[in-house]
Each structure stands twice: as C-alpha cells, then as structure tokens.
Amino acid sequence: MNTTDRTANGRTPAIVAMPRSSVPSATGSDAPRPPERHVGSPVRAVLQFDRVRAGYGTTTVLREVSFQVGAGQVVALLGPNGAGKTTVLRTASGLIRPTAGRVRLDDIDVSKQAPYRHAARGLCLIPEGRGVFKSLTVRENLRLQVPAGRPKSEDGIDRALTVFPALAGRMSVPAGHLSGGQQQMLALARAYVTNPRVILLDEVSMGLAPRVVDEMFQALRTLAGTGTAMLIVEQYVTRAMAMADSVVLLNKGTITYDGPPSQLDEQAVLQGYLGVD
C-alpha cells in the first residue's frame, strides 16, 4: 500500500457506498443520474496525462497512466486505498514530477514546471484536510486567492458567498474557529475566487456530516456548470459516479477503466475494485 495516499493519522479512508436514492440533484431533491453532457461531442482537453510514471524516491506508484479531463467535464478518479489516486493529483498539480511521460495543461507540457506555474495556468488543488490558513480570517483566506496582477476586487468573493452563504456572517472569524464543514466550504469558496480552469479535489467529503456533504456536492455541480473541469477523488463512490461525465478506475497505479459511468455496473465497481460488499 502506498503510504502517501493515507490520511494524516496513518489510516486510509473507507470507501463509502451510498444508496442511489440518497444522491441529491442540484436542487437537493432525489433524482437519477443526470445524462452525460459530452457523449458524442468532441471536448477540448484541459488536463492530460500521457503515459505518466511517477512515485516517491525509488518507489514507482503510477505506471503508464494516460487519461484526460475536458473543459466542463467532471472526471471521477476511483480505486482502492493505495491505488495511487492522491499521487495522480499531486503529479497533476506539480508537487510530484513524473519520471516518464507528460502532463499537459491546455496542451502545454508542464511536467517539469513548479507547482506555482500550474496554478498560474488555472489549476487549483483542494487537498484532503482542507488546507485553509487557520490563523487568518475567512475574508483574508479568500482575498489571498485573488490571482497576482488582478485588482483586489470583491467580485470573486461575492460570487463565492452566493454559493456558500453560511460564510457571509463569518468573514471576520479566524478559519481555525470554523467547524469542519465550514472550513471545507471555505476551501471550495477559495476555488470560486480564483475562477480556475481545472480543479483537483481530494476527498472533499471526508469527515463531514451528510447534510454538509449535500451542500458540497451542490456547490460542485454549480461550479461544473460554469465550464470548469474537475478531477475528483471521492470516498462516496455513488455520489462521484452520479456527478461524473467520465470515470477512471485506478488499481495499483494502472488504469483499468476509462469511460462513461453508464458502461459500469456500479455494484461490480464497489465489490470488484473497491472491496465493498
């Protein structure tokens, strides 16, 4: 098992299977999986992996990994604990450099570039554990996300608060004083401020109450509707598959499936790939 894909306390998160009836629509009501938005239509790739090998030191985690995320697409990256999912996100964001193959953003090879170069091209990583600045206020956390060279306007912040109104009354509160759910809202709200081209999300629902998870996924649907590309690693497999245009299954650093969720038997995925009965 790849220990770099563990949580901070050394335990790997369990894969959670939720009944189909519990997956809410964008309005919060129960609904079946929405139709795939890009079937039959060419989609311009925003993020591409081309035969990528990557790992830690002498340990290879990813082996010949190739897939892409198109503009406006939601891709769910699923697999058992230790499959290399977090390593994919770290490689995509520049935190890990591939030992072979290429990572492209908007068809530009960024494989050897520093993480800030990836961010400058519109890539936003929301890691497991939220990653907010706990000593700074909510407003300061949001203002830090305004891209360099742009005026310090409130437009992006106002846009984020329309999606996460619960933060509006907490703007002067240090992020460390927020609940876990509010901290995750803040992490997503910061993505709205940057107006990113592609978002990488690592276990956005980890440790949150079901009601808060509902709010998170509604916010993600809203953001996806703006044309932002998303690559999601998520423990709630049924939620991820319901939202995704495409699913990539990863096992032991190798892709075993890359295609629409409609061609997958969800229960077979849960049992065969993720070990859920």
C-alpha positions as CSV (number, residue, x, y, z in Angstrom):
1,M,0.0,0.0,0.0
2,N,1.3,3.4,-0.9
3,T,1.5,5.2,2.5
4,T,1.5,8.6,0.8
5,D,-2.2,8.0,0.0
6,R,-3.1,7.6,3.6
7,T,-4.7,10.2,5.9
8,A,-2.6,12.3,8.3
9,N,-3.3,9.9,11.2
10,G,-1.9,6.9,9.2
11,R,-5.3,5.3,8.4
12,T,-6.7,5.0,5.0
13,P,-10.3,6.2,4.5
14,A,-13.0,3.7,3.9
15,I,-14.8,3.7,0.6
16,V,-18.5,4.6,1.3
17,A,-21.3,3.3,-0.8
18,M,-24.4,5.4,-0.7
19,P,-27.8,4.2,-1.9
20,R,-28.8,5.7,-5.3
21,S,-31.9,7.3,-3.6
22,S,-29.7,9.3,-1.3
23,V,-27.8,11.1,-4.0
24,P,-29.4,14.6,-4.4
25,S,-29.9,16.6,-7.5
26,A,-28.6,20.1,-7.9
27,T,-31.8,21.3,-6.3
28,G,-31.5,18.9,-3.3
29,S,-34.2,16.6,-4.4
30,D,-33.7,12.9,-5.2
31,A,-33.0,12.2,-8.9
32,P,-31.4,9.6,-11.1
33,R,-28.0,10.1,-12.6
34,P,-28.1,13.1,-15.0
35,P,-27.3,12.5,-18.7
36,E,-23.7,12.6,-19.6
37,R,-23.1,16.0,-21.0
38,H,-20.4,15.4,-23.6
39,V,-21.2,12.0,-25.1
40,G,-20.7,12.1,-28.9
41,S,-19.2,15.6,-28.8
42,P,-15.5,16.5,-29.0
43,V,-14.3,18.1,-25.8
44,R,-11.1,20.1,-25.7
45,A,-8.7,18.6,-23.2
46,V,-7.7,20.9,-20.3
47,L,-5.6,18.4,-18.3
48,Q,-3.9,15.4,-20.0
49,F,-1.8,12.6,-18.6
50,D,0.3,10.8,-21.3
51,R,1.9,7.6,-20.3
52,V,2.9,9.1,-16.9
53,R,5.2,7.2,-14.5
54,A,5.6,8.8,-11.1
55,G,6.3,8.0,-7.5
56,Y,8.4,8.7,-4.4
57,G,12.2,8.2,-4.4
58,T,12.8,4.7,-5.8
59,T,9.2,3.6,-5.4
60,T,7.1,3.8,-8.6
61,V,3.4,4.4,-7.9
62,L,1.9,5.4,-11.3
63,R,2.7,3.2,-14.3
64,E,1.9,4.4,-17.8
65,V,-1.1,6.4,-16.7
66,S,-3.0,8.1,-19.6
67,F,-6.3,10.0,-19.4
68,Q,-7.7,13.5,-19.9
69,V,-10.2,15.9,-18.4
70,G,-12.0,18.1,-20.9
71,A,-13.3,21.6,-20.5
72,G,-16.5,21.5,-18.4
73,Q,-16.1,17.8,-17.7
74,V,-16.3,16.1,-14.3
75,V,-14.0,13.0,-14.1
76,A,-14.2,10.7,-11.1
77,L,-10.9,9.0,-10.2
78,L,-11.8,5.9,-8.2
79,G,-9.9,3.0,-6.8
80,P,-8.9,1.0,-3.7
81,N,-6.8,2.5,-0.9
82,G,-3.2,2.8,-2.1
83,A,-4.1,2.7,-5.8
84,G,-2.2,6.0,-6.4
85,K,-5.2,8.4,-6.6
86,T,-3.6,11.1,-4.4
87,T,-0.3,10.6,-6.3
88,V,-2.2,11.4,-9.5
89,L,-3.5,14.7,-8.0
90,R,0.0,15.6,-6.7
91,T,1.5,14.9,-10.1
92,A,-1.1,16.9,-11.9
93,S,-0.5,19.9,-9.6
94,G,3.3,19.8,-10.0
95,L,4.0,18.7,-6.4
96,I,5.5,15.5,-7.9
97,R,7.4,15.4,-11.2
98,P,6.9,12.4,-13.4
99,T,9.9,10.2,-14.1
100,A,8.4,9.4,-17.6
101,G,5.6,10.6,-19.7
102,R,4.0,14.1,-19.8
103,V,1.4,16.2,-18.0
104,R,-0.2,18.8,-20.2
105,L,-2.4,21.8,-19.3
106,D,-4.1,23.3,-22.3
107,D,-1.8,21.2,-24.4
108,I,1.3,22.8,-22.9
109,D,3.8,20.3,-21.3
110,V,4.1,21.3,-17.6
111,S,5.7,18.1,-16.4
112,K,8.9,19.7,-15.2
113,Q,7.4,23.0,-14.1
114,A,7.0,24.2,-10.4
115,P,3.5,24.0,-8.8
116,Y,3.1,27.8,-8.9
117,R,3.3,27.5,-12.7
118,H,0.5,25.0,-12.7
119,A,-1.6,27.4,-10.6
120,A,-0.8,30.3,-12.8
121,R,-2.3,28.3,-15.7
122,G,-5.5,27.9,-13.9
123,L,-5.1,24.7,-11.9
124,C,-6.5,24.6,-8.4
125,L,-5.8,21.7,-5.9
126,I,-8.1,21.3,-2.9
127,P,-6.3,18.7,-0.8
128,E,-7.6,16.3,1.7
129,G,-7.7,18.1,5.1
130,R,-9.0,21.4,3.6
131,G,-5.7,23.3,3.7
132,V,-7.1,26.7,4.8
133,F,-5.0,29.2,6.7
134,K,-6.4,28.8,10.2
135,S,-4.8,31.9,11.8
136,L,-6.3,34.1,9.0
137,T,-9.9,35.3,8.9
138,V,-12.3,33.9,6.3
139,R,-12.1,37.2,4.3
140,E,-8.2,37.1,4.4
141,N,-8.3,33.5,3.2
142,L,-10.5,34.5,0.3
143,R,-8.5,37.6,-0.6
144,L,-5.3,35.6,-0.8
145,Q,-6.8,33.7,-3.7
146,V,-7.1,36.7,-6.0
147,P,-4.6,36.0,-8.8
148,A,-1.5,38.2,-8.9
149,G,-1.8,41.1,-11.2
150,R,-5.6,41.4,-10.8
151,P,-7.2,44.2,-8.8
152,K,-8.3,43.3,-5.3
153,S,-11.9,43.5,-6.2
154,E,-14.7,41.8,-4.2
155,D,-16.3,40.3,-7.2
156,G,-14.9,36.8,-6.8
157,I,-15.6,36.9,-3.1
158,D,-19.2,38.0,-3.6
159,R,-19.6,35.2,-6.2
160,A,-18.3,32.6,-3.6
161,L,-20.6,33.9,-0.9
162,T,-23.6,33.4,-3.1
163,V,-22.8,29.7,-3.2
164,F,-21.7,29.5,0.4
165,P,-24.0,32.0,2.2
166,A,-23.1,30.4,5.6
167,L,-19.7,32.1,5.3
168,A,-21.1,35.6,4.9
169,G,-21.6,36.1,8.6
170,R,-18.2,34.6,9.5
171,M,-15.9,36.8,7.4
172,S,-14.0,38.3,10.4
173,V,-13.7,34.9,12.1
174,P,-10.3,33.1,12.0
175,A,-10.6,30.0,9.8
176,G,-9.4,27.8,12.7
177,H,-12.5,28.7,14.7
178,L,-14.9,27.4,12.0
179,S,-16.5,24.0,12.1
180,G,-15.1,21.3,9.9
181,G,-17.9,21.7,7.4
182,Q,-17.4,25.5,7.3
183,Q,-13.7,25.0,6.7
184,Q,-14.4,22.7,3.8
185,M,-16.9,25.3,2.4
186,L,-14.1,27.9,2.7
187,A,-11.7,25.7,0.8
188,L,-14.2,25.4,-2.0
189,A,-15.1,29.1,-1.8
190,R,-11.4,29.9,-2.4
191,A,-11.7,28.0,-5.7
192,Y,-14.6,30.2,-6.8
193,V,-12.4,33.3,-6.2
194,T,-9.6,32.1,-8.5
195,N,-12.1,31.3,-11.3
196,P,-9.9,28.2,-12.2
197,R,-9.9,26.2,-15.4
198,V,-9.4,22.9,-13.7
199,I,-10.0,21.8,-10.1
200,L,-8.5,18.8,-8.4
201,L,-10.4,17.6,-5.3
202,D,-9.1,15.0,-2.8
203,E,-11.8,13.5,-0.6
204,V,-13.9,16.7,-0.3
205,S,-16.5,14.9,1.9
206,M,-14.0,13.4,4.4
207,G,-15.3,13.7,8.0
208,L,-18.3,15.8,7.2
209,A,-21.9,15.3,8.2
210,P,-24.3,14.1,5.4
211,R,-26.1,17.5,5.3
212,V,-22.8,19.3,4.7
213,V,-21.8,16.7,2.1
214,D,-25.0,17.5,0.3
215,E,-24.1,21.2,0.3
216,M,-20.6,20.4,-1.0
217,F,-21.9,18.4,-4.0
218,Q,-24.5,21.0,-4.8
219,A,-21.7,23.6,-4.9
220,L,-19.6,21.4,-7.1
221,R,-22.4,21.0,-9.6
222,T,-22.8,24.8,-9.7
223,L,-19.1,25.2,-10.3
224,A,-19.1,22.5,-13.0
225,G,-21.9,24.3,-14.8
226,T,-19.6,27.3,-15.3
227,G,-17.3,25.2,-17.6
228,T,-14.7,24.4,-15.0
229,A,-13.0,21.0,-15.5
230,M,-12.9,18.8,-12.4
231,L,-10.9,15.7,-11.4
232,I,-12.5,14.2,-8.2
233,V,-11.1,11.6,-5.8
234,E,-14.1,10.8,-3.5
235,Q,-14.9,8.1,-1.0
236,Y,-18.7,8.4,-1.7
237,V,-18.5,6.4,-4.9
238,T,-22.2,6.6,-5.8
239,R,-22.1,10.4,-5.5
240,A,-19.0,10.7,-7.6
241,M,-20.4,8.4,-10.3
242,A,-23.7,10.2,-10.3
243,M,-22.0,13.5,-10.9
244,A,-19.3,12.4,-13.3
245,D,-19.2,12.6,-17.1
246,S,-16.4,10.0,-17.1
247,V,-14.9,7.5,-14.6
248,V,-11.2,6.5,-14.4
249,L,-10.6,3.3,-12.3
250,L,-7.1,3.0,-10.9
251,N,-5.6,-0.1,-9.4
252,K,-2.0,-0.5,-8.3
253,G,-1.0,2.6,-10.3
254,T,-2.6,1.3,-13.5
255,I,-5.8,2.4,-15.2
256,T,-8.2,-0.4,-15.6
257,Y,-11.2,1.6,-17.0
258,D,-11.6,5.0,-18.6
259,G,-15.0,5.8,-19.9
260,P,-18.6,6.9,-19.1
261,P,-20.2,5.7,-15.9
262,S,-23.2,4.3,-17.8
263,Q,-21.0,1.5,-19.0
264,L,-20.1,0.4,-15.5
265,D,-22.0,-1.8,-13.2
266,E,-21.9,0.3,-10.0
267,Q,-22.2,-2.7,-7.7
268,A,-19.5,-4.5,-9.6
269,V,-17.2,-1.5,-9.2
270,L,-17.9,-1.4,-5.4
271,Q,-17.2,-5.1,-5.0
272,G,-14.5,-5.8,-7.6
273,Y,-12.4,-2.6,-7.4
274,L,-13.1,-1.1,-4.1
275,G,-13.8,-4.1,-1.8
276,V,-17.3,-3.0,-0.7
277,D,-19.9,-5.7,-0.3
